[in-house]
């Protein structure tokens, strides 16, 4: 019951206020491996980082803290795996549990991003780039993390644009009064 009562899931709009940029890390969390991606400081380009083996929570946290310091990350995004019909699975609950643990352990905001079809898209991207099946298996998790991060940044940009439009409309209304 306590898991449901204590939430520390930030609102993306709150994250946007007063923040011009900064690197963001994304994780595609699997049962055995964790794919990782990072964006540049202007949040324009996204690149994959080496996959890490999923071990204990303590080891995972240490690795992520190290990456946050290395890249001076301002936020962490975890892929949230929904079923095709939008319902949640056991892995969705695991992603939410890890997001909660990260949010309680880190000094940066932690977000969840819908990751439906990212593995399939990542596999196709890698195939289109000419990677063979073994290379695809080695890279697919981090490539999926790049898609998760790109989707998050697109959502963030969309929200920023809407907020700017609303602010401009409000300014126009205030001027006409």
C-alpha positions in Angstrom: 0.0 0.0 0.0 2.8 2.4 0.8 4.1 2.2 -2.8 0.9 3.7 -4.0 0.8 6.4 -1.4 4.3 7.7 -1.8 5.0 9.1 -5.2 7.7 11.3 -6.3 6.8 11.4 -10.0 7.6 15.0 -11.2 5.4 16.9 -13.6 7.3 17.5 -16.9 6.0 21.1 -16.9 7.6 21.7 -13.6 10.9 20.3 -15.0 10.7 22.7 -17.9 10.4 25.9 -15.8 13.7 27.6 -15.5 15.6 24.9 -17.4 17.1 25.7 -20.8 18.8 22.4 -21.3 21.2 19.9 -19.9 21.9 16.3 -20.6 19.2 13.7 -19.9 19.9 9.9 -19.4 17.4 7.3 -20.5 17.2 3.6 -19.5 15.6 0.7 -21.2 15.4 -1.7 -18.3 15.3 -5.4 -19.1 15.5 -8.4 -16.8 19.1 -9.1 -17.7 20.4 -5.9 -19.4 19.9 -2.2 -19.2 20.2 -0.1 -22.3 21.4 3.5 -21.8 21.2 6.6 -23.9 22.2 10.2 -23.3 21.5 13.5 -25.1 23.7 16.5 -25.6 23.4 19.6 -23.4 21.0 21.3 -25.9 18.8 18.2 -26.0 19.1 17.9 -29.7 21.0 14.8 -30.4 20.8 11.4 -28.7 23.4 8.6 -28.6 23.5 5.1 -27.2 25.9 4.2 -24.4 27.2 0.7 -23.7 24.7 -1.7 -22.2 25.2 -2.7 -18.6 24.3 -6.1 -17.1 21.4 -5.9 -14.7 22.5 -6.9 -11.3 21.4 -6.0 -7.8 19.5 -2.7 -7.1 22.6 -1.4 -5.3 24.9 -2.1 -8.3 22.4 -0.6 -10.7 22.1 2.5 -8.6 25.9 2.9 -8.4 26.3 2.6 -12.2 23.5 5.1 -12.8 24.9 7.6 -10.2 28.3 7.3 -11.9 26.8 8.1 -15.3 24.8 11.0 -13.9 28.0 12.5 -12.5 30.0 11.7 -15.7 27.5 13.4 -18.0 26.2 16.0 -15.5 22.7 14.8 -16.2 19.7 16.9 -15.2 17.1 14.1 -15.4 16.6 10.4 -15.8 14.0 8.8 -18.0 12.9 5.2 -17.7 11.1 3.3 -20.4 7.6 2.2 -19.2 6.6 -0.9 -21.1 2.8 -1.1 -21.7 1.0 -3.9 -23.4 -0.3 -3.1 -26.9 -3.8 -2.4 -25.5 -2.3 0.2 -23.1 -2.6 -2.0 -20.0 0.3 -2.6 -17.7 2.3 -5.7 -17.3 4.6 -7.1 -14.7 7.5 -5.3 -16.4 5.5 -2.0 -16.1 5.1 -2.5 -12.4 8.9 -3.2 -12.2 9.7 0.0 -14.2 7.4 2.0 -11.8 9.1 0.4 -8.8 12.6 1.3 -10.1 11.5 4.8 -11.0 10.2 5.3 -7.5 13.5 3.9 -6.1 15.6 6.1 -8.3 13.5 9.2 -7.5 14.0 8.5 -3.8 17.8 8.0 -4.3 18.8 10.6 -6.8 18.9 14.4 -6.7 17.5 14.7 -10.2 13.9 14.2 -11.4 13.0 10.8 -12.7 10.4 10.4 -15.5 8.6 7.4 -17.1 8.2 7.3 -20.9 5.9 5.0 -22.9 8.2 2.5 -24.6 5.8 0.5 -26.7 7.4 -0.9 -29.8 10.8 0.6 -29.1 12.6 -2.7 -29.2 11.1 -3.5 -32.6 11.9 -0.1 -33.9 15.4 -0.3 -32.5 15.9 -3.7 -34.2 14.7 -2.3 -37.5 17.0 0.8 -37.2 20.0 -1.4 -36.5 19.1 -3.8 -39.4 18.7 -0.8 -41.7 22.2 0.4 -40.7 23.6 -2.9 -41.8 24.3 -4.6 -38.5 24.2 -8.4 -38.4 22.0 -10.3 -36.0 24.7 -10.7 -33.3 25.6 -7.0 -33.5 21.9 -6.2 -33.2 21.5 -8.3 -30.1 24.5 -6.5 -28.5 23.1 -3.0 -29.3 19.3 -3.3 -29.3 18.8 -2.3 -25.6 20.8 0.9 -25.9 19.2 1.7 -29.3 15.8 1.3 -27.7 16.9 3.7 -24.9 17.8 6.3 -27.7 14.2 5.9 -28.9 12.8 6.3 -25.4 14.9 9.4 -24.9 14.0 10.9 -28.3 10.3 10.4 -27.6 10.7 12.0 -24.2 12.5 15.0 -25.7 9.9 15.4 -28.4 7.1 15.3 -25.7 9.1 18.0 -23.8 9.4 20.2 -26.9 5.7 19.8 -27.6 4.8 20.9 -24.1 7.2 23.8 -24.3 5.7 25.0 -27.6 2.2 24.8 -26.2 3.2 26.7 -23.0 4.9 29.4 -25.2 1.7 29.7 -27.3 -0.5 30.0 -24.2 1.9 32.5 -22.7 1.8 34.6 -25.9 -2.0 34.5 -26.0 -2.1 35.6 -22.4 0.3 38.4 -23.0 -1.9 39.6 -26.0 -5.0 39.4 -23.9 -3.3 41.4 -21.1 -2.2 44.1 -23.6 -5.7 44.5 -25.1 -7.2 45.1 -21.7 
